[in-house]
C-alpha cells in the first residue's frame, strides 16, 4: 500500500511530513487533520507523533506531494512481539522515512494500562474504541488541576475523576471545598457533608492572622487593637491551661504566671473568650486616658459582635465544651477513622462571605500540618474548587494566609502525603507558582487569551501546540497533559450516572414551574428561610449549633425545614416552599 507520507525535514522535537498524492489520503475516513496521531517507521522503532499544522503553501517543487504537515514527536513504540510505548524519542527519523496514520492497535499499545493503578476516564477523541486511562499514583502524588470555562462540564468531570479515584483508592481520604454546594449528592454514602449547621470548628484553632480576619470582617486590622490581641491571647491560653490542670490535680495547685506558660498567639490550644475579654477589660481599667480606653472598648465590642452573630455559631457555640477537642475536630474533618466515609465535602455557600477565606485557611493549614507531624502515614487529597479565589495571582486580592496555606500544600505536600487538586475557570488569575506544581492538567474549553497563555507556560510537553485546540473543544472534551497520561491527549469524559451529577449540572429550568404558585405565601416562606439564616432560632432536628439562649418563636412544622438553603436540588422544592405559614 502506498504510504500516507514521507519525512522531508527534522528539527528537534518536530518534523515535517510531505503528504503523498495518491496515498492513503484518498480514503475519506483517513483524512489528515490537526490533532491526528501518525506513526513514523524508523529502522529500530515506530515514532508516535501528532499533526499540529497542515498546509499546501510552499510545497516542494515536485508533484509528488499534495500538502505538508508539521508533527510533534511524542514518543516511540519499541519491541517486536510485545511492543511497549515510552515517552521521548531516542532514535530520530531520517529523511524519507515513511509515515502513516496510526493504527488502532498502535493506539491501544500507547494507551494500554501499565498497571492496576489506572482509572478509566473516557475515550480518545480520535478513536472512540480506545479507552483513555489515567495513572492514579502519578496524578495524585504530583498534584492535578481541572481547568475550563463555565458550562463546559467541568464539575461533572470533577465528579467523575473523584468517583473513579475512590474506586481505585477506597481508603484515600478526600477533602473537597465545595464553593457552590454542588457536590453534596455526587458521592452517596461515601462522603460526609459539612456546612455551617453541622460543622464544629472552634475559634481557638484559628491562628492569629485568621482570627484577626474574622474579627475585622476581612478588612485590615487596627494596629493598636492588634497589639492588644497579640499580648492577651497567649495569656488567655495560659489561664485556660491552669483551669484544666487545677481540675485534674485539685484546687491546691500553685498558680503560675500565664506569661510563663510559653504559648504563642499561634499555638493551637484552647482559650476562652471570657478570659480574653476579662484580660482586655483589666488593662482598660488601668488606663486614665479616655482616648486610649476607647481602643480597648472597641476591641471588646468587636469580639462581642462576632461571638453573638448566629452565622458564626460554628466557631463560638460550645467552643470550649469538652475542653481540648482538637483531636475530635481533626478526626471528624479529615475522616480518621473513615468509618466507610473517606470523603468530606465542605459546603461553603452557607458561610458568611467575610469568614470563608479564614475557614479555608484553617482547613488547608491543618491538613498540611497533620500530614507533616504524622509523617504522611495517612495520605489525603485536598481538592480546591474555584481555586483562584484562595490563591490569586494578584497579591492584593484575597487573604494572604489562605494563599500561603494552599501554596505550601502545592510545594511540599507530596512529601507528607497531602495532595492537591485545583479546579478553576480562570487559570490566569491563579498564582502561577501553584499551578506550575500541578503535573497533570485536564484542560477543557477556555476562550480567554490570558488563560491560554498561562497554560502554554505551564505545559512542558512537546505537544504544547495542542493548546491551540482549547477554544474549540466541545462539552465534556478534554486535553489531558502531564504525568498522569501516557501522551498529551484529546479525550472525551465518559458519561456520569445521573445520581453522580453535580447540582449545577441538573440545571434549574429557566421556565418557572407551573406548580410553584408564586403567591404571597410562597414569598413569605422564602423570607422565613432567608431571615432564619441570620437569626437565633431553635434548630431543626435538635442541632446543637444553634442552641442559643436567646428566646425563639415556636415554629410550625411546615416552617422548620425552610430555615436553611437546600443541600441539593430537591425535586419537591416548589411544593415545600408553597406550604403556607401557620
Secondary structure, DSSP 8 states (H G I E B T S, - for coil): ---SEEEEEEETTEEEEEEETTSGGGSGGG---TT-EEEEE-SS-EEEEEEEEEE-TT--SSTTEEEEEEEEEEEEEE-STT-EEEES-SS---TT-EEEE--HHHHHHHH---SS-EEEEEEESS-TTSEEEEEHHHHHHT-EEEE--TTSSHHHHHHHHHHHHHHH-TT-EEEEEETTS--TTTTGGGEEEE-TTT----GGGS-HHHHHHHHTTTS---HHHHHHHHHHHHHHHHHHHHHHHHHHH-TTS----GGGS---TT------HHHHHHHHHHHHHT---HHHHHHHHHHHHHHHHHHT-GGGHHHHTTTTTTS--HHHHHHHHTTSS-TT--EEEEE-TTS-HHHHHHHHHHHHHHHHHHHHHTTTSS-EEEEEETGGGTSBSSTTSS-HHHHHHHHHHHHHGGGGTEEEEEEES-GGGB-HHHHTT--EEEE-----HHHHHHHHHH--SGGGGGGGGGGG--TTEEEEEETTSSS-EEEEE----GGGS-TTTS---SS--TTS--SHHHHHHHHHHHHHTTS----GGG-GGG--SS------HHHHGGGS--SS--TTHHHHHHS---
